[in-house]
Amino acid sequence: MGTFSIWHWLIVLLIVVMVFGTKKLKNIGSDLGGAVKGFKDGMKDGSASADEKPAAPAQVANAGSADRTTIDVETKQKSS
């Protein structure tokens, strides 16, 4: 009584297919698979960026935002 037989699960599956339709179930499955894949890729990217130097992303961000009025100057120490 505590467990369902295969016939119970087949009836539940039939009712779900009748309510939602096969096309909508296929779309839900595709969306769920894409979300899982995106999550796994995000986890890989997160661990890869943690291993890099923290200064590297700042250089990339500043390279695209610099305009023509900015002048980069190297400072030199005075020798006394």
Backbone as a printed PyTorch tensor [residue, N CA C, xyz], in Angstrom:
tensor([[[  0.8130,  -1.2020,   0.0000],
         [  0.0000,   0.0000,   0.0000],
         [  0.8520,   1.2590,   0.0000]],

        [[  2.0580,   1.1740,   0.5270],
         [  2.8970,   2.3560,   0.6270],
         [  3.5750,   2.7300,  -0.6760]],

        [[  3.7140,   1.7900,  -1.6030],
         [  4.3840,   2.0850,  -2.8650],
         [  3.3910,   2.0020,  -4.0140]],

        [[  3.7390,   2.7050,  -5.0910],
         [  2.8970,   2.6840,  -6.2830],
         [  3.4190,   1.6370,  -7.2530]],

        [[  2.5160,   0.9890,  -7.9480],
         [  2.9230,   0.0110,  -8.9530],
         [  3.1770,   0.7330, -10.2750]],

        [[  3.6450,  -0.0090, -11.2550],
         [  3.9230,   0.5690, -12.5720],
         [  2.6480,   1.1100, -13.2140]],

        [[  1.5280,   0.4870, -12.9250],
         [  0.2560,   0.9400, -13.5160],
         [ -0.1410,   2.3080, -12.9860]],

        [[  0.1330,   2.5730, -11.7190],
         [ -0.1580,   3.8970, -11.1620],
         [  0.6740,   4.9710, -11.8670]],

        [[  1.9530,   4.6850, -12.0790],
         [  2.8310,   5.6580, -12.7240],
         [  2.4500,   5.8740, -14.1800]],

        [[  2.0300,   4.8280, -14.8750],
         [  1.5860,   4.9810, -16.2650],
         [  0.3290,   5.8380, -16.3600]],

        [[ -0.5820,   5.6600, -15.4250],
         [ -1.8020,   6.4840, -15.4190],
         [ -1.4540,   7.9430, -15.1360]],

        [[ -0.5640,   8.1830, -14.2000],
         [ -0.1360,   9.5580, -13.9000],
         [  0.5400,  10.1770, -15.1150]],

        [[  1.4090,   9.4260, -15.7860],
         [  2.0800,   9.9220, -16.9870],
         [  1.0690,  10.2420, -18.0870]],

        [[  0.0840,   9.3920, -18.2700],
         [ -0.9520,   9.6150, -19.2810],
         [ -1.7380,  10.8880, -18.9800]],

        [[ -2.0790,  11.0990, -17.7230],
         [ -2.8280,  12.3070, -17.3500],
         [ -1.9830,  13.5620, -17.5700]],

        [[ -0.6990,  13.4960, -17.2330],
         [  0.1880,  14.6520, -17.4310],
         [  0.3060,  14.9770, -18.9120]],

        [[  0.4500,  13.9640, -19.7640],
         [  0.5540,  14.1890, -21.2090],
         [ -0.7500,  14.7630, -21.7480]],

        [[ -1.8730,  14.2950, -21.2490],
         [ -3.1630,  14.8110, -21.7120],
         [ -3.3670,  16.2600, -21.2830]],

        [[ -2.9140,  16.6230, -20.0990],
         [ -3.1140,  17.9840, -19.6070],
         [ -2.1790,  18.9680, -20.3060]],

        [[ -0.8860,  18.6420, -20.3850],
         [  0.0840,  19.5870, -20.9120],
         [  0.3510,  19.4220, -22.4010]],

        [[  0.2160,  18.2420, -22.9430],
         [  0.5250,  17.9980, -24.3400],
         [  2.0050,  17.6930, -24.5260]],

        [[  2.3170,  16.9760, -25.5860],
         [  3.6990,  16.5450, -25.7980],
         [  4.6070,  17.7050, -26.1870]],

        [[  4.0840,  18.6740, -26.9360],
         [  4.9120,  19.7920, -27.3730],
         [  5.3540,  20.6420, -26.1850]],

        [[  4.4390,  20.9250, -25.2810],
         [  4.7840,  21.7320, -24.1160],
         [  5.7390,  20.9770, -23.1980]],

        [[  5.5570,  19.6660, -23.0460],
         [  6.4720,  18.8740, -22.2320],
         [  7.8630,  18.8440, -22.8460]],

        [[  7.9390,  18.7910, -24.1860],
         [  9.2360,  18.8140, -24.8680],
         [  9.9310,  20.1500, -24.6340]],

        [[  9.1810,  21.2470, -24.7120],
         [  9.7510,  22.5760, -24.4740],
         [ 10.2430,  22.7210, -23.0360]],

        [[  9.4710,  22.1920, -22.0970],
         [  9.8780,  22.2630, -20.6950],
         [ 11.1610,  21.4720, -20.4880]],

        [[ 11.2490,  20.2970, -21.1160],
         [ 12.4570,  19.4790, -21.0050],
         [ 13.6670,  20.1670, -21.6120]],

        [[ 13.4780,  20.8090, -22.7510],
         [ 14.5930,  21.5350, -23.3910],
         [ 15.0510,  22.7060, -22.5350]],

        [[ 14.1000,  23.4420, -21.9760],
         [ 14.4470,  24.5750, -21.1180],
         [ 15.1740,  24.1190, -19.8630]],

        [[ 14.7160,  23.0280, -19.2840],
         [ 15.3590,  22.5080, -18.0840],
         [ 16.7720,  22.0260, -18.3930]],

        [[ 16.9480,  21.3400, -19.5210],
         [ 18.2840,  20.8830, -19.9250],
         [ 19.2250,  22.0470, -20.1920]],

        [[ 18.7230,  23.0980, -20.8330],
         [ 19.5450,  24.2890, -21.0860],
         [ 19.9410,  24.9870, -19.7960]],

        [[ 19.0260,  25.0100, -18.8370],
         [ 19.3330,  25.6400, -17.5560],
         [ 20.4080,  24.8580, -16.8080]],

        [[ 20.3230,  23.5430, -16.8380],
         [ 21.3260,  22.7110, -16.1670],
         [ 22.6850,  22.8810, -16.8350]],

        [[ 22.6990,  22.9250, -18.1710],
         [ 23.9570,  23.1020, -18.9000],
         [ 24.5660,  24.4700, -18.5990]],

        [[ 23.7350,  25.4960, -18.5670],
         [ 24.2170,  26.8380, -18.2320],
         [ 24.7670,  26.9070, -16.8210]],

        [[ 24.1230,  26.2090, -15.8900],
         [ 24.6090,  26.1790, -14.5140],
         [ 25.9620,  25.4950, -14.4350]],

        [[ 26.1230,  24.3870, -15.1360],
         [ 27.4050,  23.6760, -15.1230],
         [ 28.5050,  24.5290, -15.7450]],

        [[ 28.2060,  25.2120, -16.8530],
         [ 29.1870,  26.0930, -17.4850],
         [ 29.5590,  27.2480, -16.5580]],

        [[ 28.5770,  27.7790, -15.8570],
         [ 28.8340,  28.8580, -14.9100],
         [ 29.7140,  28.4080, -13.7600]],

        [[ 29.5090,  27.1850, -13.3110],
         [ 30.3490,  26.6600, -12.2340],
         [ 31.7840,  26.4660, -12.7080]],

        [[ 31.9630,  26.0150, -13.9580],
         [ 33.3110,  25.8550, -14.5100],
         [ 33.9840,  27.2140, -14.6560]],

        [[ 33.2580,  28.2070, -15.1740],
         [ 33.8130,  29.5450, -15.3510],
         [ 34.1490,  30.1820, -14.0100]],

        [[ 33.3280,  29.9500, -13.0180],
         [ 33.5710,  30.5130, -11.6930],
         [ 34.8280,  29.9520, -11.0640]],

        [[ 35.0650,  28.6700, -11.2290],
         [ 36.2690,  28.0860, -10.6390],
         [ 37.5030,  28.4680, -11.4400]],

        [[ 37.3660,  28.6570, -12.7360],
         [ 38.5070,  29.0540, -13.5680],
         [ 38.9000,  30.4950, -13.2710]],

        [[ 37.9360,  31.3880, -13.0700],
         [ 38.2590,  32.7860, -12.8030],
         [ 38.8060,  32.9630, -11.3940]],

        [[ 38.4940,  32.0550, -10.4730],
         [ 39.0380,  32.1520,  -9.1200],
         [ 40.5300,  31.8380,  -9.1180]],

        [[ 40.9870,  31.0360, -10.0840],
         [ 42.3930,  30.6820, -10.1630],
         [ 43.2420,  31.7810, -10.7970]],

        [[ 42.6210,  32.6640, -11.5680],
         [ 43.3600,  33.7250, -12.2520],
         [ 43.7240,  34.8440, -11.2770]],

        [[ 44.5930,  35.7290, -11.7470],
         [ 44.9580,  36.8920, -10.9560],
         [ 43.7750,  37.8500, -10.9140]],

        [[ 43.5680,  38.5560,  -9.8070],
         [ 42.4620,  39.5050,  -9.7500],
         [ 42.6880,  40.7330, -10.6200]],

        [[ 43.9370,  41.0560, -11.0020],
         [ 44.2140,  42.2450, -11.7930],
         [ 43.8650,  42.0480, -13.2630]],

        [[ 43.8100,  40.8280, -13.7440],
         [ 43.5620,  40.5740, -15.1580],
         [ 42.1890,  41.0630, -15.6150]],

        [[ 41.0900,  40.8210, -14.9000],
         [ 39.8040,  41.3460, -15.3640],
         [ 39.7470,  42.8690, -15.3440]],

        [[ 40.4320,  43.5200, -14.4140],
         [ 40.4160,  44.9730, -14.3430],
         [ 41.1040,  45.5790, -15.5650]],

        [[ 42.1620,  44.9500, -16.0480],
         [ 42.8540,  45.4680, -17.2190],
         [ 41.9720,  45.3590, -18.4520]],

        [[ 41.2470,  44.2700, -18.5880],
         [ 40.3690,  44.0930, -19.7420],
         [ 39.2500,  45.1070, -19.6940]],

        [[ 38.6940,  45.3510, -18.5180],
         [ 37.5900,  46.2940, -18.3940],
         [ 38.0490,  47.7120, -18.6950]],

        [[ 39.2410,  48.0970, -18.2800],
         [ 39.7350,  49.4450, -18.5080],
         [ 40.1800,  49.6580, -19.9460]],

        [[ 40.5800,  48.6040, -20.6400],
         [ 41.0700,  48.7520, -22.0090],
         [ 39.9730,  49.2470, -22.9420]],

        [[ 38.7730,  48.7960, -22.7540],
         [ 37.6880,  49.2070, -23.6360],
         [ 37.0880,  50.5390, -23.2550]],

        [[ 37.2480,  50.9780, -21.9950],
         [ 36.5910,  52.1940, -21.5590],
         [ 37.4870,  53.4310, -21.6410]],

        [[ 38.7500,  53.2760, -21.9910],
         [ 39.6510,  54.4310, -22.0610],
         [ 39.2940,  55.2840, -23.2780]],

        [[ 39.2340,  56.5860, -23.0700],
         [ 38.9510,  57.4590, -24.2170],
         [ 40.2390,  58.1750, -24.6250]],

        [[ 40.1640,  58.9970, -25.6410],
         [ 41.3550,  59.5900, -26.2300],
         [ 41.9460,  60.7170, -25.3850]],

        [[ 41.2190,  61.2490, -24.4260],
         [ 41.7560,  62.3350, -23.6130],
         [ 42.6050,  61.8190, -22.4570]],

        [[ 42.5900,  60.5270, -22.2220],
         [ 43.3680,  59.9590, -21.1220],
         [ 44.8060,  59.7450, -21.5660]],

        [[ 45.7360,  60.1730, -20.7370],
         [ 47.1470,  60.0000, -21.0290],
         [ 47.7510,  59.1200, -19.9500]],

        [[ 48.3860,  58.0330, -20.3660],
         [ 49.0660,  57.1630, -19.4300],
         [ 50.5080,  57.6240, -19.2830]],

        [[ 50.9530,  57.7990, -18.0590],
         [ 52.2840,  58.3000, -17.7880],
         [ 52.9510,  57.3640, -16.7970]],

        [[ 54.1870,  57.0110, -17.0780],
         [ 54.9610,  56.2160, -16.1390],
         [ 55.7000,  57.1650, -15.2110]],

        [[ 55.6520,  56.8580, -13.9380],
         [ 56.3770,  57.7020, -12.9900],
         [ 57.7470,  57.1140, -12.7530]],

        [[ 58.7120,  58.0010, -12.6710],
         [ 60.0870,  57.5720, -12.4160],
         [ 60.5520,  58.2260, -11.1190]],

        [[ 61.3470,  57.4730, -10.4000],
         [ 61.8560,  58.0310,  -9.1520],
         [ 63.0390,  58.9610,  -9.4480]],

        [[ 63.1070,  60.0440,  -8.7100],
         [ 64.2420,  60.9540,  -8.8570],
         [ 65.4490,  60.3510,  -8.1620]],

        [[ 66.5420,  60.4340,  -8.8200],
         [ 67.7670,  59.9800,  -8.1690],
         [ 68.4540,  61.1980,  -7.5810]],

        [[ 68.7250,  61.1590,  -6.3010],
         [ 69.2950,  62.3310,  -5.6250],
         [ 70.7910,  62.3320,  -5.6520]]])
